Amino acid sequence: MNLTLYFKKFFKSNQSSGILLIFCVLVSLLIANSSFAESFQRFLDKEIGIHLFHLTYPVSIWINDGLMAVFFLLVGLEIKRELVEGELSSFKNASLPIIAAIGGMLVPAVIFGLFNIGTQYSSGWGIPMATDIAFSLAIISMLGNKVPNSIKIFLAALAIVDDLGAILVIAIFYTEQIHWTYLFLSAGVALLLFLLNFLKVTKIIFYLIPGLFLWYFLHHSGIHATIAGVVLAFSIPTNVSNVEISPLEKLEHQLHFPVSFLIMPIFALTNTNITFSNEMLDGLTNTLGIGIIGGLVIGKLLGINLFSFIAIKSRLSSLPQGSSWTQMLGVGFLAGIGFTMSIFIALLSFKDEIQIQDEAKFAILVASFLSAVLGFIILKVSSSRNIEESEEE
């Protein structure tokens, strides 16, 4: 399988920015547990924007809903390119990450529910369903060429399907009110974008301007606005030619550096500001913490690999080219890095219950750390064995 040039650039840039990303996480934790914590939080809560168009939001919202929409745009572009001419162009390969993502959402939710049904924590069933696409891709990218390209693409596709699922869960179960007028306007803009594609419009600006309106309408509809990046990505035209550079490829090239070295580090810096307290430790031993850790660390692993096994054995899908089931286990662990989306769902699940929120945050942080370490180790060891076996042959 030949990985496209742009996907190689994407993972190479993520590999380079992985250390920067981890550094930002550590800095954010240090700030949150220092005398600068309150000042930093006030900065994140400071509202900026344009009052005239009702575009005034806290800095944290601009980062999580605005900048991350650009990240989702880049990932969406990469996934579309692979669907058109790469690893995901066949039905068997494309179906696997979708089926695996479904398992990776259902099983963690069930595990959490088993521990918390009928308790005050029952509304948090959506917390362990999410995969943090930014951090999971950063971790696997740090392994470089030790991991098969097909496994990287599988994780990227799985993570984006997983996040889309989480966004739908938020929209259906955790959104207090959906503004249908804005939702219909969003649908209208999406139709316009795909009409431009159908009419073979190639100038990127004619897609980006409606894309901004799509983000605006989605944000006001009550649905997580980052989905606008994915919709926009799938509307931008590409081709199967290796000679002619398509609009999609041009935009990919322009987004690689700012996403890897600006957007993702800012995202990590502003979303890891968790202030530790003694009460947080309770979140590891009660049913809330057990449900979150069990769902993210064990549930993701079981759900992704069980559903993948069924899909492959039933011949609906095939194992990613050049990969092994041991590496699939590693991906299952990496998908347990719930982090930001899980924290976001936790805040929605336990509104105005600060102590429960803090307990959930700490459990998510512990689970994500365990998943990252286990996934990294398994992928590194299994890949090293594969290399040794190849050399012996």
LUMZA-312347 format. One line per field, with one value per residue (C-alpha): residue in one letter; x, y, z. Coordinates in nm, 2 decimals, padded with zeros to 4 digits. Layout:
N
residu = c(A / ...)
east = c(X / ...)
north = c(Y / ...)
up = c(Z / ...)
This chain:
393
residu = c(M / N / L / T / L / Y / F / K / K / F / F / K / S / N / Q / S / S / G / I / L / L / I / F / C / V / L / V / S / L / L / I / A / N / S / S / F / A / E / S / F / Q / R / F / L / D / K / E / I / G / I / H / L / F / H / L / T / Y / P / V / S / I / W / I / N / D / G / L / M / A / V / F / F / L / L / V / G / L / E / I / K / R / E / L / V / E / G / E / L / S / S / F / K / N / A / S / L / P / I / I / A / A / I / G / G / M / L / V / P / A / V / I / F / G / L / F / N / I / G / T / Q / Y / S / S / G / W / G / I / P / M / A / T / D / I / A / F / S / L / A / I / I / S / M / L / G / N / K / V / P / N / S / I / K / I / F / L / A / A / L / A / I / V / D / D / L / G / A / I / L / V / I / A / I / F / Y / T / E / Q / I / H / W / T / Y / L / F / L / S / A / G / V / A / L / L / L / F / L / L / N / F / L / K / V / T / K / I / I / F / Y / L / I / P / G / L / F / L / W / Y / F / L / H / H / S / G / I / H / A / T / I / A / G / V / V / L / A / F / S / I / P / T / N / V / S / N / V / E / I / S / P / L / E / K / L / E / H / Q / L / H / F / P / V / S / F / L / I / M / P / I / F / A / L / T / N / T / N / I / T / F / S / N / E / M / L / D / G / L / T / N / T / L / G / I / G / I / I / G / G / L / V / I / G / K / L / L / G / I / N / L / F / S / F / I / A / I / K / S / R / L / S / S / L / P / Q / G / S / S / W / T / Q / M / L / G / V / G / F / L / A / G / I / G / F / T / M / S / I / F / I / A / L / L / S / F / K / D / E / I / Q / I / Q / D / E / A / K / F / A / I / L / V / A / S / F / L / S / A / V / L / G / F / I / I / L / K / V / S / S / S / R / N / I / E / E / S / E / E / E)
east = c(00.00 / 00.14 / 00.06 / -00.02 / 00.24 / 00.02 / -00.07 / 00.30 / 00.35 / 00.06 / 00.20 / 00.56 / 00.45 / 00.25 / 00.56 / 00.77 / 00.50 / 00.44 / 00.70 / 00.58 / 00.22 / 00.33 / 00.54 / 00.22 / 00.03 / 00.29 / 00.31 / -00.07 / -00.08 / 00.19 / 00.01 / -00.32 / -00.15 / 00.04 / -00.03 / -00.11 / -00.41 / -00.68 / -00.52 / -00.50 / -00.86 / -00.97 / -00.80 / -00.97 / -01.31 / -01.25 / -01.51 / -01.39 / -01.55 / -01.79 / -02.11 / -02.29 / -02.30 / -02.35 / -02.00 / -01.88 / -01.74 / -01.48 / -01.13 / -01.17 / -01.47 / -01.28 / -01.01 / -01.22 / -01.49 / -01.30 / -00.94 / -01.03 / -01.27 / -00.96 / -00.79 / -01.10 / -01.09 / -00.73 / -00.81 / -01.13 / -00.92 / -00.68 / -00.96 / -01.13 / -00.81 / -00.76 / -01.12 / -01.07 / -00.73 / -00.57 / -00.60 / -00.97 / -01.07 / -01.19 / -01.51 / -01.34 / -01.09 / -01.32 / -01.58 / -01.35 / -01.28 / -01.66 / -01.76 / -01.47 / -01.57 / -01.93 / -01.79 / -01.56 / -01.86 / -02.11 / -01.90 / -01.75 / -02.10 / -02.23 / -01.95 / -02.01 / -02.38 / -02.33 / -02.14 / -02.36 / -02.72 / -02.95 / -02.68 / -02.63 / -02.36 / -02.58 / -02.60 / -02.23 / -02.27 / -02.14 / -01.80 / -01.60 / -01.74 / -01.51 / -01.16 / -00.93 / -00.83 / -00.55 / -00.37 / -00.42 / -00.27 / 00.01 / 00.11 / 00.10 / 00.29 / 00.58 / 00.64 / 00.73 / 00.78 / 00.79 / 00.41 / 00.25 / 00.09 / -00.23 / -00.26 / -00.21 / -00.48 / -00.71 / -00.67 / -00.73 / -01.04 / -01.17 / -01.10 / -01.28 / -01.59 / -01.57 / -01.56 / -01.85 / -02.04 / -01.96 / -02.08 / -02.41 / -02.45 / -02.39 / -02.64 / -02.91 / -02.87 / -02.67 / -02.79 / -03.06 / -03.21 / -03.15 / -03.23 / -03.38 / -03.37 / -02.99 / -02.98 / -03.17 / -02.95 / -02.65 / -02.80 / -02.85 / -02.49 / -02.37 / -02.59 / -02.43 / -02.08 / -02.15 / -02.32 / -02.00 / -01.81 / -02.07 / -02.02 / -01.64 / -01.56 / -01.19 / -01.11 / -01.07 / -01.20 / -01.55 / -01.55 / -01.39 / -01.64 / -01.95 / -01.75 / -01.73 / -02.11 / -02.15 / -01.95 / -02.15 / -02.49 / -02.38 / -02.25 / -02.57 / -02.78 / -02.65 / -02.45 / -02.07 / -01.93 / -01.62 / -01.83 / -01.83 / -01.46 / -01.54 / -01.84 / -01.63 / -01.34 / -01.56 / -01.70 / -01.36 / -01.28 / -00.99 / -00.88 / -00.71 / -00.42 / -00.07 / 00.03 / -00.23 / -00.25 / -00.61 / -00.77 / -00.78 / -00.41 / -00.33 / -00.53 / -00.37 / -00.03 / -00.13 / -00.28 / -00.01 / 00.22 / -00.03 / -00.23 / 00.07 / 00.27 / 00.01 / -00.35 / -00.27 / -00.02 / -00.27 / -00.54 / -00.33 / -00.22 / -00.57 / -00.75 / -00.52 / -00.55 / -00.68 / -00.62 / -00.55 / -00.73 / -00.77 / -01.14 / -01.03 / -00.88 / -01.23 / -01.31 / -01.08 / -01.25 / -01.62 / -01.84 / -01.80 / -01.42 / -01.44 / -01.69 / -01.48 / -01.15 / -01.30 / -01.49 / -01.19 / -00.91 / -01.09 / -01.41 / -01.24 / -01.00 / -01.28 / -01.53 / -01.29 / -01.12 / -01.44 / -01.63 / -01.32 / -01.29 / -01.66 / -01.63 / -01.32 / -01.44 / -01.77 / -01.57 / -01.73 / -01.39 / -01.02 / -00.73 / -00.53 / -00.26 / 00.07 / -00.07 / -00.13 / -00.38 / -00.13 / -00.10 / -00.48 / -00.47 / -00.23 / -00.48 / -00.76 / -00.56 / -00.48 / -00.85 / -00.90 / -00.74 / -01.07 / -00.94 / -01.09 / -01.41 / -01.47 / -01.41 / -01.65 / -01.92 / -01.85 / -01.91 / -02.24 / -02.34 / -02.29 / -02.37 / -02.33 / -02.18 / -01.82 / -01.69 / -01.83 / -01.69 / -01.34 / -01.36 / -01.46 / -01.18 / -00.92 / -01.05 / -01.04 / -00.68 / -00.57 / -00.75 / -00.61 / -00.26 / -00.29 / -00.43 / -00.15 / 00.13 / -00.01 / -00.09 / 00.25 / 00.43 / 00.23 / 00.27 / 00.64 / 00.71 / 00.50 / 00.64 / 01.00 / 00.92 / 00.78 / 01.10 / 01.32 / 01.12 / 01.14 / 01.52 / 01.56 / 01.36)
north = c(00.00 / 00.34 / 00.61 / 00.94 / 01.21 / 01.44 / 01.18 / 01.12 / 01.49 / 01.49 / 01.22 / 01.35 / 01.69 / 01.53 / 01.32 / 01.64 / 01.82 / 01.53 / 01.64 / 02.00 / 01.87 / 01.67 / 01.97 / 02.19 / 01.94 / 01.95 / 02.33 / 02.35 / 02.12 / 02.32 / 02.64 / 02.50 / 02.39 / 02.71 / 03.07 / 03.15 / 02.92 / 03.18 / 03.43 / 03.17 / 03.06 / 03.43 / 03.46 / 03.15 / 03.28 / 03.62 / 03.69 / 03.83 / 03.86 / 04.07 / 04.17 / 04.28 / 03.92 / 03.75 / 03.61 / 03.69 / 03.38 / 03.29 / 03.23 / 02.86 / 02.83 / 03.00 / 02.74 / 02.43 / 02.51 / 02.74 / 02.63 / 02.27 / 02.30 / 02.37 / 02.06 / 01.85 / 02.01 / 01.88 / 01.53 / 01.53 / 01.62 / 01.34 / 01.08 / 01.19 / 01.15 / 00.80 / 00.72 / 00.84 / 00.67 / 00.53 / 00.27 / 00.33 / 00.32 / -00.04 / -00.12 / -00.38 / -00.13 / 00.16 / -00.04 / -00.16 / 00.18 / 00.25 / -00.08 / -00.06 / 00.29 / 00.17 / -00.10 / 00.15 / 00.37 / 00.11 / -00.12 / 00.17 / 00.31 / -00.03 / -00.08 / 00.26 / 00.19 / -00.14 / 00.04 / 00.35 / 00.26 / 00.41 / 00.62 / 01.00 / 00.94 / 00.76 / 01.06 / 01.03 / 00.72 / 00.92 / 01.01 / 00.70 / 00.69 / 00.96 / 00.93 / 01.24 / 01.25 / 01.51 / 01.32 / 00.97 / 01.07 / 01.25 / 00.94 / 00.70 / 00.96 / 00.96 / 00.60 / 00.71 / 00.44 / 00.16 / 00.14 / 00.03 / 00.32 / 00.13 / 00.12 / 00.50 / 00.55 / 00.31 / 00.50 / 00.83 / 00.71 / 00.54 / 00.85 / 01.08 / 00.85 / 00.82 / 01.19 / 01.24 / 00.98 / 01.17 / 01.50 / 01.33 / 01.19 / 01.55 / 01.69 / 01.43 / 01.36 / 01.64 / 01.95 / 02.13 / 02.29 / 02.26 / 02.57 / 02.42 / 02.74 / 02.75 / 02.37 / 02.41 / 02.70 / 02.47 / 02.20 / 02.46 / 02.57 / 02.21 / 02.15 / 02.46 / 02.33 / 02.00 / 02.17 / 02.37 / 02.04 / 01.90 / 02.21 / 02.15 / 02.48 / 02.46 / 02.79 / 02.71 / 03.06 / 02.97 / 02.68 / 02.86 / 03.15 / 02.92 / 02.71 / 03.00 / 03.05 / 02.67 / 02.70 / 03.00 / 02.83 / 02.50 / 02.68 / 02.86 / 02.55 / 02.39 / 02.12 / 02.10 / 02.33 / 02.13 / 01.90 / 02.20 / 02.12 / 01.76 / 01.86 / 02.13 / 01.88 / 01.63 / 01.90 / 02.02 / 01.85 / 01.61 / 01.37 / 01.03 / 01.18 / 01.19 / 01.46 / 01.73 / 01.89 / 01.92 / 02.20 / 01.94 / 01.88 / 02.25 / 02.31 / 02.02 / 02.16 / 02.50 / 02.36 / 02.11 / 02.35 / 02.57 / 02.27 / 02.07 / 02.35 / 02.61 / 02.48 / 02.14 / 02.29 / 02.57 / 02.32 / 02.11 / 02.41 / 02.53 / 02.20 / 02.03 / 02.30 / 02.06 / 02.17 / 01.87 / 01.84 / 01.57 / 01.52 / 01.41 / 01.09 / 00.98 / 00.98 / 00.68 / 00.45 / 00.53 / 00.39 / 00.71 / 00.67 / 00.29 / 00.33 / 00.60 / 00.41 / 00.08 / 00.22 / 00.41 / 00.16 / -00.18 / -00.09 / 00.08 / -00.21 / -00.47 / -00.29 / -00.20 / -00.54 / -00.74 / -00.56 / -00.56 / -00.94 / -01.00 / -00.78 / -00.95 / -01.30 / -01.23 / -01.09 / -00.75 / -00.60 / -00.69 / -00.64 / -00.32 / -00.42 / -00.53 / -00.52 / -00.77 / -00.83 / -00.73 / -00.39 / -00.37 / -00.41 / -00.12 / 00.09 / -00.02 / 00.12 / 00.45 / 00.50 / 00.50 / 00.85 / 01.03 / 01.35 / 01.67 / 01.53 / 01.32 / 01.61 / 01.82 / 01.55 / 01.53 / 01.90 / 01.86 / 01.55 / 01.71 / 02.08 / 02.29 / 01.99 / 02.10 / 01.82 / 01.55 / 01.73 / 01.74 / 01.37 / 01.29 / 01.50 / 01.32 / 00.98 / 01.08 / 01.21 / 00.88 / 00.66 / 00.86 / 00.84 / 00.46 / 00.41 / 00.62 / 00.44 / 00.09 / 00.17 / 00.32 / 00.02 / -00.25 / -00.08 / -00.02 / -00.38 / -00.55 / -00.33 / -00.41 / -00.78 / -00.75 / -00.57 / -00.84 / -01.12 / -00.95 / -00.92 / -01.29 / -01.39)
up = c(00.00 / -00.10 / 00.14 / -00.04 / -00.02 / 00.18 / 00.44 / 00.49 / 00.54 / 00.79 / 01.01 / 00.97 / 01.10 / 01.38 / 01.47 / 01.49 / 01.69 / 01.93 / 02.17 / 02.16 / 02.23 / 02.54 / 02.65 / 02.63 / 02.84 / 03.11 / 03.11 / 03.13 / 03.43 / 03.60 / 03.54 / 03.67 / 03.99 / 04.05 / 04.15 / 03.79 / 03.78 / 03.84 / 03.60 / 03.33 / 03.38 / 03.37 / 03.03 / 02.90 / 03.02 / 02.87 / 02.60 / 02.27 / 01.93 / 01.72 / 01.91 / 01.60 / 01.46 / 01.80 / 01.77 / 02.12 / 02.30 / 02.57 / 02.44 / 02.53 / 02.30 / 02.01 / 02.05 / 02.10 / 01.85 / 01.61 / 01.58 / 01.62 / 01.33 / 01.12 / 01.26 / 01.17 / 00.83 / 00.77 / 00.90 / 00.68 / 00.38 / 00.45 / 00.50 / 00.17 / -00.02 / 00.11 / 00.03 / -00.33 / -00.41 / -00.10 / 00.17 / 00.22 / -00.14 / -00.12 / 00.07 / 00.29 / 00.42 / 00.45 / 00.64 / 00.91 / 01.09 / 01.08 / 01.24 / 01.49 / 01.59 / 01.66 / 01.88 / 02.05 / 02.14 / 02.24 / 02.47 / 02.68 / 02.73 / 02.84 / 03.08 / 03.24 / 03.26 / 03.44 / 03.72 / 03.74 / 03.65 / 03.90 / 04.06 / 04.06 / 03.79 / 03.54 / 03.30 / 03.24 / 03.01 / 02.71 / 02.88 / 02.78 / 02.43 / 02.29 / 02.13 / 02.14 / 01.78 / 01.83 / 02.11 / 01.97 / 01.63 / 01.80 / 02.00 / 01.70 / 01.49 / 01.74 / 01.64 / 01.29 / 01.03 / 01.29 / 01.25 / 00.92 / 00.73 / 00.71 / 01.09 / 01.11 / 00.85 / 01.04 / 01.36 / 01.19 / 01.02 / 01.34 / 01.55 / 01.32 / 01.30 / 01.68 / 01.72 / 01.48 / 01.68 / 02.00 / 01.84 / 01.75 / 02.11 / 02.24 / 01.99 / 02.06 / 02.44 / 02.59 / 02.39 / 02.59 / 02.28 / 01.91 / 01.71 / 01.40 / 01.19 / 01.22 / 01.16 / 00.83 / 00.73 / 00.79 / 00.57 / 00.30 / 00.31 / 00.30 / -00.01 / -00.17 / -00.10 / -00.26 / -00.55 / -00.61 / -00.62 / -00.87 / -01.09 / -01.07 / -00.91 / -00.82 / -00.65 / -00.28 / -00.17 / -00.30 / -00.05 / 00.25 / 00.26 / 00.27 / 00.52 / 00.76 / 00.73 / 00.79 / 01.11 / 01.22 / 01.16 / 01.32 / 01.63 / 01.67 / 01.61 / 01.93 / 01.75 / 01.81 / 01.54 / 01.46 / 01.24 / 00.99 / 00.92 / 00.82 / 00.60 / 00.43 / 00.38 / 00.20 / -00.03 / -00.17 / -00.50 / -00.56 / -00.82 / -00.87 / -01.07 / -00.93 / -01.18 / -01.14 / -00.80 / -00.69 / -00.47 / -00.19 / -00.21 / -00.22 / 00.10 / 00.27 / 00.20 / 00.34 / 00.66 / 00.77 / 00.95 / 01.13 / 01.25 / 01.38 / 01.53 / 01.63 / 01.66 / 01.83 / 02.09 / 02.18 / 02.21 / 02.45 / 02.65 / 02.71 / 02.77 / 03.02 / 03.29 / 03.55 / 03.91 / 04.13 / 04.47 / 04.73 / 04.63 / 04.29 / 04.43 / 04.52 / 04.15 / 04.11 / 04.36 / 04.32 / 04.05 / 03.84 / 03.82 / 03.77 / 03.49 / 03.32 / 03.35 / 03.27 / 02.97 / 02.82 / 02.89 / 02.87 / 02.69 / 02.39 / 02.36 / 02.37 / 02.15 / 01.87 / 01.85 / 01.90 / 01.63 / 01.40 / 01.45 / 01.37 / 01.06 / 00.93 / 01.00 / 00.83 / 00.54 / 00.55 / 00.61 / 00.60 / 00.84 / 00.75 / 00.50 / 00.66 / 01.02 / 01.29 / 01.56 / 01.82 / 01.65 / 01.65 / 02.03 / 02.05 / 01.84 / 02.07 / 02.37 / 02.19 / 02.11 / 02.49 / 02.50 / 02.56 / 02.71 / 02.57 / 02.42 / 02.73 / 02.96 / 02.75 / 02.78 / 03.16 / 03.19 / 03.01 / 03.21 / 03.55 / 03.51 / 03.83 / 04.01 / 04.04 / 04.26 / 04.04 / 03.74 / 03.90 / 03.99 / 03.63 / 03.49 / 03.70 / 03.61 / 03.24 / 03.28 / 03.44 / 03.19 / 02.90 / 03.04 / 03.09 / 02.74 / 02.58 / 02.76 / 02.70 / 02.33 / 02.27 / 02.43 / 02.25 / 01.91 / 01.96 / 02.08 / 01.82 / 01.54 / 01.65 / 01.64 / 01.29 / 01.18 / 01.34 / 01.17 / 00.83 / 00.87 / 00.96 / 00.65)
